[in-house]
Amino acid sequence: MTVLLKWGIFCGVFGVLTALVFADRSQRERRLRRHGRRTTAICRDHLNAEGDGPIRVRCGFRLSPEHKGEYTVVVQTRERIPRIGEEIGIVYDPQDPSNAENAELASMPSFGRHDIIVLLGWVGIYLVSVSCMAAAD
């Protein structure tokens, strides 16, 4: 088996596997993008304001003023961390209100497309490496 064929199989298998890892998250995010309802939630807690990675905030919201119960969700923020008690815009799934995300992040072009982006990344790695191998021959 040639090195080129082995590399192609490696990139293909790992590309599909990593896309599958992101598929569930992307599917939930695409549902939010298509069917999500905007509302405001109250910031209740900061989960990792000092840590690495995206900042996560626990917040609560009601589906309507007449609704007695409050849904608690964890959403991500970017640069600005809302103060506890401050309102934050979110998008929630009306069929599953526990599926919610920050409205600012939900409006980004990459939201709901992580599986596609990862797969395209693997295709790019494959094409660059194949062209380098071909040039070396």
C-alpha positions as a Markdown table, in Angstrom:
| # | Residue | x | y | z |
|---|---|---|---|---|
| 1 | Met | 0.0 | 0.0 | 0.0 |
| 2 | Thr | 1.5 | 3.3 | -0.9 |
| 3 | Val | 2.0 | 6.1 | 1.5 |
| 4 | Leu | -0.5 | 8.3 | -0.4 |
| 5 | Leu | -3.2 | 5.7 | -0.1 |
| 6 | Lys | -2.6 | 5.2 | 3.6 |
| 7 | Trp | -2.7 | 8.9 | 4.2 |
| 8 | Gly | -5.9 | 9.2 | 2.2 |
| 9 | Ile | -7.6 | 6.5 | 4.3 |
| 10 | Phe | -6.3 | 8.1 | 7.6 |
| 11 | Cys | -7.7 | 11.5 | 6.6 |
| 12 | Gly | -11.0 | 10.0 | 5.4 |
| 13 | Val | -11.6 | 8.0 | 8.6 |
| 14 | Phe | -10.6 | 10.7 | 11.0 |
| 15 | Gly | -12.5 | 13.3 | 9.0 |
| 16 | Val | -15.7 | 11.4 | 9.2 |
| 17 | Leu | -15.1 | 10.4 | 12.9 |
| 18 | Thr | -14.5 | 14.0 | 14.0 |
| 19 | Ala | -17.5 | 15.2 | 12.0 |
| 20 | Leu | -19.6 | 12.6 | 13.8 |
| 21 | Val | -18.4 | 13.8 | 17.2 |
| 22 | Phe | -19.6 | 17.4 | 16.3 |
| 23 | Ala | -22.8 | 16.2 | 14.6 |
| 24 | Asp | -25.0 | 16.1 | 17.7 |
| 25 | Arg | -24.0 | 19.6 | 18.8 |
| 26 | Ser | -24.3 | 21.0 | 15.3 |
| 27 | Gln | -27.8 | 19.5 | 14.9 |
| 28 | Arg | -29.0 | 21.1 | 18.1 |
| 29 | Glu | -27.5 | 24.4 | 17.1 |
| 30 | Arg | -29.1 | 24.2 | 13.6 |
| 31 | Arg | -32.4 | 23.6 | 15.3 |
| 32 | Leu | -31.9 | 26.7 | 17.4 |
| 33 | Arg | -30.9 | 28.7 | 14.3 |
| 34 | Arg | -34.1 | 27.6 | 12.4 |
| 35 | His | -36.8 | 27.4 | 15.2 |
| 36 | Gly | -35.3 | 29.3 | 18.1 |
| 37 | Arg | -37.2 | 32.0 | 19.9 |
| 38 | Arg | -35.4 | 35.0 | 21.3 |
| 39 | Thr | -35.9 | 36.1 | 24.9 |
| 40 | Thr | -33.9 | 37.6 | 27.8 |
| 41 | Ala | -32.6 | 35.6 | 30.7 |
| 42 | Ile | -31.2 | 36.7 | 34.0 |
| 43 | Cys | -27.5 | 35.8 | 34.8 |
| 44 | Arg | -27.4 | 33.7 | 37.9 |
| 45 | Asp | -23.9 | 32.4 | 38.1 |
| 46 | His | -20.5 | 32.4 | 36.4 |
| 47 | Leu | -19.2 | 28.9 | 35.8 |
| 48 | Asn | -15.6 | 29.5 | 34.5 |
| 49 | Ala | -15.0 | 33.2 | 34.4 |
| 50 | Glu | -11.3 | 32.7 | 35.2 |
| 51 | Gly | -10.7 | 29.5 | 33.2 |
| 52 | Asp | -9.6 | 28.8 | 29.8 |
| 53 | Gly | -12.0 | 28.4 | 26.9 |
| 54 | Pro | -15.4 | 30.0 | 26.4 |
| 55 | Ile | -16.9 | 31.6 | 29.4 |
| 56 | Arg | -20.1 | 29.8 | 30.5 |
| 57 | Val | -22.9 | 31.5 | 32.4 |
| 58 | Arg | -25.8 | 29.9 | 34.2 |
| 59 | Cys | -29.0 | 31.9 | 33.6 |
| 60 | Gly | -32.7 | 31.6 | 34.2 |
| 61 | Phe | -35.7 | 32.6 | 32.0 |
| 62 | Arg | -39.4 | 32.1 | 31.8 |
| 63 | Leu | -41.3 | 31.2 | 28.6 |
| 64 | Ser | -43.9 | 33.9 | 29.3 |
| 65 | Pro | -44.7 | 36.3 | 32.2 |
| 66 | Glu | -47.6 | 34.0 | 33.1 |
| 67 | His | -45.4 | 30.9 | 33.2 |
| 68 | Lys | -44.8 | 29.9 | 36.8 |
| 69 | Gly | -41.6 | 27.9 | 36.4 |
| 70 | Glu | -38.2 | 29.1 | 35.4 |
| 71 | Tyr | -35.8 | 27.3 | 33.1 |
| 72 | Thr | -32.1 | 27.2 | 34.0 |
| 73 | Val | -29.7 | 26.9 | 31.1 |
| 74 | Val | -25.9 | 27.3 | 30.6 |
| 75 | Val | -24.9 | 29.5 | 27.7 |
| 76 | Gln | -21.5 | 30.8 | 26.5 |
| 77 | Thr | -20.4 | 34.4 | 26.3 |
| 78 | Arg | -17.5 | 35.9 | 24.4 |
| 79 | Glu | -15.7 | 39.1 | 25.5 |
| 80 | Arg | -18.2 | 40.6 | 28.0 |
| 81 | Ile | -19.2 | 38.6 | 31.1 |
| 82 | Pro | -22.7 | 39.8 | 32.3 |
| 83 | Arg | -22.9 | 40.7 | 36.0 |
| 84 | Ile | -25.0 | 38.4 | 38.2 |
| 85 | Gly | -28.6 | 39.7 | 38.0 |
| 86 | Glu | -28.0 | 41.3 | 34.6 |
| 87 | Glu | -30.1 | 40.4 | 31.6 |
| 88 | Ile | -28.6 | 38.5 | 28.7 |
| 89 | Gly | -30.2 | 37.8 | 25.3 |
| 90 | Ile | -30.7 | 34.1 | 24.5 |
| 91 | Val | -32.3 | 31.9 | 21.9 |
| 92 | Tyr | -34.1 | 28.8 | 23.1 |
| 93 | Asp | -35.8 | 25.8 | 21.4 |
| 94 | Pro | -39.6 | 26.0 | 22.0 |
| 95 | Gln | -39.9 | 22.2 | 21.9 |
| 96 | Asp | -36.9 | 21.8 | 24.4 |
| 97 | Pro | -36.4 | 25.0 | 26.3 |
| 98 | Ser | -33.4 | 23.5 | 28.1 |
| 99 | Asn | -31.6 | 23.8 | 24.7 |
| 100 | Ala | -30.6 | 27.4 | 24.6 |
| 101 | Glu | -27.6 | 29.6 | 23.6 |
| 102 | Asn | -26.5 | 33.2 | 23.8 |
| 103 | Ala | -28.3 | 35.2 | 21.1 |
| 104 | Glu | -25.0 | 36.9 | 20.1 |
| 105 | Leu | -23.3 | 33.5 | 19.5 |
| 106 | Ala | -26.3 | 32.0 | 17.7 |
| 107 | Ser | -26.2 | 34.8 | 15.2 |
| 108 | Met | -22.6 | 34.0 | 14.1 |
| 109 | Pro | -22.2 | 32.4 | 10.7 |
| 110 | Ser | -20.3 | 29.4 | 12.1 |
| 111 | Phe | -23.1 | 28.6 | 14.6 |
| 112 | Gly | -24.5 | 25.1 | 13.8 |
| 113 | Arg | -21.8 | 24.3 | 11.3 |
| 114 | His | -19.0 | 22.8 | 13.4 |
| 115 | Asp | -19.3 | 19.3 | 11.8 |
| 116 | Ile | -19.0 | 20.8 | 8.3 |
| 117 | Ile | -16.1 | 23.1 | 9.3 |
| 118 | Val | -14.2 | 20.1 | 10.8 |
| 119 | Leu | -14.8 | 17.9 | 7.7 |
| 120 | Leu | -13.6 | 20.7 | 5.4 |
| 121 | Gly | -10.5 | 21.1 | 7.6 |
| 122 | Trp | -9.6 | 17.5 | 7.1 |
| 123 | Val | -10.2 | 17.8 | 3.3 |
| 124 | Gly | -7.9 | 20.8 | 3.3 |
| 125 | Ile | -5.2 | 18.9 | 5.3 |
| 126 | Tyr | -5.5 | 16.0 | 2.9 |
| 127 | Leu | -5.2 | 18.2 | -0.2 |
| 128 | Val | -2.2 | 20.1 | 1.1 |
| 129 | Ser | -0.4 | 17.0 | 2.2 |
| 130 | Val | -1.1 | 15.1 | -1.1 |
| 131 | Ser | 0.3 | 18.1 | -3.1 |
| 132 | Cys | 3.4 | 18.2 | -0.9 |
| 133 | Met | 3.9 | 14.4 | -1.4 |
| 134 | Ala | 3.4 | 14.7 | -5.1 |
| 135 | Ala | 5.9 | 17.6 | -5.3 |
| 136 | Ala | 8.5 | 15.5 | -3.3 |
| 137 | Asp | 8.3 | 12.6 | -5.9 |
